[in-house]
């Protein structure tokens, strides 16, 4: 159940939109593979934003359900891989944050 929100500075979005959108399937595949979930359980979004010039131009916020085997080491590996994919796609540094959510407190209505 990876939920990934990517905020991209408007100027980067205008210059790299096609490259970023092209890498999304590979990002989803990586997340689902490393987290051991099917692609139907994932949700990825990209939003162009306006931010301050001293902030990272690409920020990824990933939310996952906590479970055994998804400890800090594994999530750090996921974060580093995601950071590399985004940085390579856009040619600019990406920031990644991961939140592990309590499955007992998580609710989703579809």
C-alpha positions as CSV (number, residue, x, y, z in Angstrom):
1,X,0.0,0.0,0.0
2,X,2.5,2.6,-1.0
3,X,1.0,6.0,-1.3
4,X,3.5,8.3,-3.0
5,X,3.0,12.1,-3.4
6,X,5.7,13.9,-5.4
7,X,5.8,17.7,-5.3
8,X,7.8,19.2,-8.1
9,X,8.9,22.8,-8.4
10,X,7.0,24.5,-11.2
11,X,10.2,25.4,-13.1
12,X,11.4,21.8,-12.9
13,X,8.0,20.5,-13.9
14,X,8.0,22.6,-17.0
15,X,11.4,21.4,-18.0
16,X,11.2,17.7,-17.0
17,X,7.6,16.8,-17.0
18,X,7.9,14.1,-19.8
19,X,11.0,12.5,-18.1
20,X,9.3,12.4,-14.7
21,X,6.1,10.9,-16.0
22,X,8.1,8.3,-18.0
23,X,9.8,7.1,-14.9
24,X,6.6,6.7,-12.8
25,X,5.9,3.1,-13.9
26,X,9.4,2.0,-12.9
27,X,9.0,3.8,-9.5
28,X,5.7,2.0,-8.9
29,X,7.3,-1.3,-9.9
30,X,10.2,-0.7,-7.5
31,X,8.0,0.3,-4.6
32,X,5.6,-2.7,-5.0
33,X,8.6,-5.1,-5.4
34,X,10.5,-3.9,-2.4
35,X,7.4,-3.5,-0.2
36,X,5.9,-6.8,-1.4
37,X,2.5,-5.5,-2.6
38,X,0.5,-5.7,-5.8
39,X,0.4,-2.6,-8.1
40,X,-3.4,-2.3,-7.5
41,X,-2.6,-1.3,-3.9
42,X,-0.3,1.6,-4.9
43,X,-1.2,5.2,-5.6
44,X,1.2,7.7,-7.1
45,X,0.6,11.4,-7.7
46,X,2.7,14.2,-9.0
47,X,1.9,17.9,-8.3
48,X,3.6,21.0,-9.6
49,X,4.2,23.4,-6.8
50,X,5.6,26.9,-6.1
51,X,8.2,26.9,-3.2
52,X,11.1,28.8,-1.8
53,X,14.3,28.7,-3.8
54,X,16.3,27.2,-0.9
55,X,14.1,24.1,-0.7
56,X,14.6,20.8,-2.6
57,X,13.0,21.1,-6.1
58,X,11.6,17.6,-5.9
59,X,10.1,16.2,-2.7
60,X,8.6,12.7,-2.4
61,X,6.4,11.8,0.5
62,X,5.8,8.1,0.8
63,X,3.3,6.5,3.2
64,X,3.4,2.8,3.9
65,X,1.6,0.5,6.3
66,X,3.9,-0.7,9.0
67,X,4.5,-4.5,9.2
68,X,7.1,-7.0,10.0
69,X,10.0,-6.7,7.6
70,X,9.5,-3.0,6.9
71,X,12.0,-1.7,9.4
72,X,14.2,1.3,9.2
73,X,16.9,-0.5,7.1
74,X,14.5,-1.7,4.5
75,X,12.7,1.7,4.3
76,X,16.1,3.5,4.0
77,X,16.9,1.3,1.0
78,X,13.5,2.2,-0.5
79,X,14.1,5.9,0.1
80,X,17.6,5.8,-1.4
81,X,16.4,4.0,-4.5
82,X,13.4,6.4,-4.9
83,X,15.7,9.4,-4.4
84,X,18.1,8.1,-7.1
85,X,15.2,7.5,-9.6
86,X,13.8,10.9,-9.1
87,X,17.2,12.7,-9.2
88,X,18.2,10.8,-12.3
89,X,14.9,11.6,-14.1
90,X,14.9,15.3,-13.3
91,X,18.6,16.0,-13.1
92,X,18.0,17.8,-9.8
93,X,18.3,16.8,-6.2
94,X,15.2,15.0,-4.7
95,X,14.2,14.8,-1.1
96,X,12.4,11.7,0.2
97,X,10.4,11.3,3.4
98,X,8.8,8.0,4.5
99,X,6.0,7.6,7.1
100,X,5.2,4.2,8.4
101,X,1.5,4.1,9.4
102,X,-0.1,2.0,12.1
103,X,-2.3,-0.6,10.3
104,X,-4.7,-0.6,13.2
105,X,-5.3,3.1,12.9
106,X,-5.4,3.2,9.0
107,X,-8.7,3.4,7.3
108,X,-9.4,3.7,3.5
109,X,-12.8,3.8,1.8
110,X,-12.8,3.2,-1.9
